[in-house]
Amino acid sequence: MSNPWDNTRPPSRGPGGPKGPRDPRDPREHREPRAPAAARGGQRAAPPRAARAPSREWAGDEFREAASEPAAPHAGANRSEVRLYGINAVQAVFEQRPEAIRKVYLDETRIPRFKALLAWCVKQRVGYRVVAEQDLDKLAGSQHHEGIVAEVLKSEPAALRDWLRELPPGPALALWLDGVGNPHNFGAILRSAAHFGVSAILLPNNSHLAVSGAAARVAEGGAERVPLVRMGAPAEAIDDLHEAGFALAATMVRDGMDLFDTGLPERLVYVMGAEGEGMDLKLAAACDARVSIPGTGAVESLNVAAATAVMLALWRQQRD
């Protein structure tokens, strides 16, 4: 098994109440109190609705109608927030950073599954609403919401040097995403990264890649388990990573060393190329080694998310 990492430097850094119209226990809707129109910038109040019959039975029907009203379109959402959807994506946010949750929309069938989340919303005065499935489609911009959508504060990437300062000594694996932009590929990469224990996703300083609703759903909770880290200029980032004891491996479609015949270092950064265009050649040349996944040649290469999973699995195998 070849070992191209002889020049790898040793690490020099240390570790671094819901209330229904009749039954106060009904969990189908909870809203925060709203200020009068004048306190909200002088907006004109909506015209009153037609009067309803005051019978007990009709009050229950009226509650259901109110809970099924369409929510505001995503275009009007706060830019510091993102709408996440999917059971595992929302559950992961609740487990990892519940304070980031701003509002929850869910189908009535999801109430039993998210009892703990709804109880937390009541305690913290965070609004939630039971809405119809077609409204969840609009909120998520997708039919793959699995019955729940949450408005969540975005998590800003850490700076590379701050992350390295806090990183404990010992084996560590990171992914440098050079031009990856497809949210489904990004979500699949996050899922694999969480599964194999990747320490961070490293983003170039000019990258617009961020966790979207689609990426978080595909990641199945992985988006909350793997931190995003923002790098500076490439040459500076490479120097910082080398100083922290990392070697860099450029992943090539062809002409790289056989990945399956290569010994991988304990502290490694895989540099993954963009979908279609592949790896930036100047960046590849600046890496410590270039590796490729051998195959039959029946297809040109693996999808970037599939290739990432293979590479992460091999590094994990060599650590065990």
N, C-alpha and C positions, 0 to 999 in steps of 0.2 A: 504493500500500500504506500503510495507516494506521500511525501510530506513537504509541501512548498512553503511552510510557514517558519523557516529557520530564523528569519530576520524579525519575527514578531517580538516587540518589546514587552517586558514584564510590566504589569500595572504599576503606575506610580501614584495613583490616587486611592484614597481610602474610601470607606463606605460613605459613603456619603449619608252638627247633629242633624244627621239628615232628618228632615221633617217632611212627611207627606201631608196631604190635606187632612187626613183623619188619623193615621197611625204614625206616631213619632218614631217607631222602630223601622219603618219602611226605608230601605237603603237605596231606593232607586234614584234619588236626586239630592244633591247638596250644592248650594250656591253660597258664595260669600255675599254679605250685605252690600248693596250698591249705593253709592252716594247719590244725592239728588242731582238732577240734570245740571243745575247751576254750578255745582261743585265739580262737574266733569267738563268744564270748559264752555258752559252755556249751551250745550247741545239741546235741541228741541225735543221734548218728550214725544214718544210715539202716541198716536191717537188711541183712545181707549177701545177695547174690543167690545163686541156685542155682549150683552148680559147673558149669563148662563142661569139655567134653572138651579135653585139652591138645594136640590135634593142631595142626600148622602151618596146615592149611586152615581149621579152625574159628576160629583166632585172627583170620584176616582177616575172616571173617564177623562176629565179635564186634565188631571195630573199627567196621564199618559200622553195626551196630545202635546202638552207643554214640553215634556221630556224628549219628544220626537222632532221638535223644531230644528231646522238646519242650523248648524253653527256657522260662525263667520268663516269666509274663505281663507285659505292659507296665505294668500297674497297680502293680507292685512296683518300677518303675525309679526311680532317683535323680532327684529333681526338678531337679537341676542338669544333667541329661542329657536328650537327646532322641534318639529312634530315627529315623534317616534311612534312606531306602531309594531304590533306583533307581541304575543304573549311573553316570550323569553326576553325580548328587548326591553319591554316596560318593566318586567319583574327585576331585571338586572339593574336598571336605574334605581328602582325602589330599594334594592339591597345595598347598592354601592354609594349612592348619593341622593337620598330621598329629598334633601333640602332643595334640590334643583327642580323638582316637579312643581309646575305652576297650575296645571289643570288636567283633568282626566275625563275622557269620553269613553263610554263602553256600552256594549250590547247587554241587554238584561240577562242573557244567558251566562255572562262572564262574572256576574256578581258573586256567586259562591267561590270562584277561583281567586278573586281579588278582595276577599273580605278584609284581610289585614291592611291592604293598601287603602281601601275606602275608610276603614276605621282611623287610619293615620291622617287621611285627608280631613276628616271631621275634627280630629284633635288639633290639627295645625291650621284649620280654617282655610284649607285649599279646596277650591271648587271642583266638583265632579258632576257629570250629567249622564244619564242613561238616554241614549239616542238610537234611532233606527239604523239599520245596516246601510241603507243608501246614504245616510248622512256621514257615517264612518268612511264610506268610499270617497266622499268629497273631502273630508278632513285629511285623510291619508294621501289622497291622489292615487289611490290604488285599491284593488279589491283584496289584496293580500294582508289585510290588517289583523285578521284573526280575532276580531271583535273588540279591540281596544286601541285607543290612541291617547298619547300623553304629550302635552306641551311642556318642554323641558329646557332649562337653561343650557346653552352650549358649554362644553368644557374646553377651555383654551389650551393649546399645546404648551408644554414646558420648554424652556430654553435648553439647548444641548448641554451646556456647561453645568447648569443647575441639575439636570438629570444625572450627569456623570458624577457630580459631587455626592449625590445621595445614593448612588448605586453601590450595593455591598460588594466586597471582594468575592472572587470565585467565578465559576462558569456563568456566562451570560450570552444570550443571543439576541440580536436586534435585526430589524429589516429596514433597509434604506429603499424607499419607493421612488424610483427615478421616472416620473412621468405617468404612473398609474392613475387613471382617472375614472374608469367605469365604476359606478357605485356598487354593482353586484359583484364585480371582481374584488373590490375593496372589502366588501362585507365578508366574502368567502375567505380572504386573506386574514381578516380579523378573527374569524372563527378558528382557522387553523392556528393562528398565533396564540390564541388563548389556550387551545388544546395542548400545544406543545411547550407552553411556558415561555414564550418570547417576552423579553423584558421591555421592549418599546418598539413602536413604529417611528422611524426617522423620516421627517418630511423636509424637502429642500426649501430654502427660504422663499422661493417664488411659486411654491405649490399652492393651489387652491383646494386641494383635497381636504375634505372634512366629513365627519360622520353625518350622513343624511338619514331620513327615515328608511329609505330602501336599503342602504348599507347596514344599518342597525338591525333590520329585520333578517337579512341574510346572515348576519354575524351571529344571530341566535344568542345574544347576551355577551358575545365576545368584545363588542365595542366598549363595554364598561370595564373590561378586565385588563386591557392592554393600553398603556398610556401612549399618547401622541407626543412627539418631541420635535420642535422646530430647530433646524440647523441654520448656521450662517452661510458664508461663502464655502463652496465645496472644498477648496484647499485647506481652509481653516478648520472645517469640520473633520476632514481626514486627519489632520495633525492632532486635534483634540482626542479623536478616537484612538489613534496610535498611542498617544501619551497615557491613555487609560488602559492600555494593554490589548486593545482590539485589533484583529486582523480583518481586512476587507476582502470579500470574494465577489467578483463580478460574475453574474450568471449569464452565460452566453448560449445562443441557440446552437452554435457549432464552434469548433476549433478551441474549445476549452478542455481542461483536464477532465477525465472521466470522474464524475462525482462519486461513483460507487467504489472507485479505487483510490480515493483521496482521504488521508487522515485530516480531520477538521479540528482546529484549535478550540480551547475551552471558551475563549472570548472571541466571538465572531460576529461580523455584520455581513449579511447577504445583501448585495445591491441588486435589486430587481428592476429590469427594464420595462419600458412602457409597452402597452398593448399595441401590436402592429409594428411600431418603429423599432422596438427593441432597445438595447442598452446604448447610451451615449458612449461613443468610442473613446473620447478623451477621458471620461470618467472611468471607463473600464481599464484603460492603460494606467490610471493612477492607483488602481487597487493592487493588493498584494498577490492575488492569484485570480485566474479566470477558470470557471468550471462550467461544465455542460452535463445535461442528463442524457445518457445514451438511449437510443430507441431503435425501432425497426426501420425507420425512414419512411414508413407508409404515410405519415403526416409530417409536416415540416417541424412542428414543435408542440409542446403542451401549452395550454392556456396559462397565463401568468399566475392565476390562483392555484391551478393544479400543480404547476412547477414549484410554487412556494411550499405547498404541502409536502411534496416529496423531499425537498431540501431540509425542511424543518424536521421531518421524521428521521432523516439520516443523522443529523447533528444530535438529536435526542438519543438515538440508538447508540452512538459512540460514547455518550456520557454515562449510560446505564451499565 
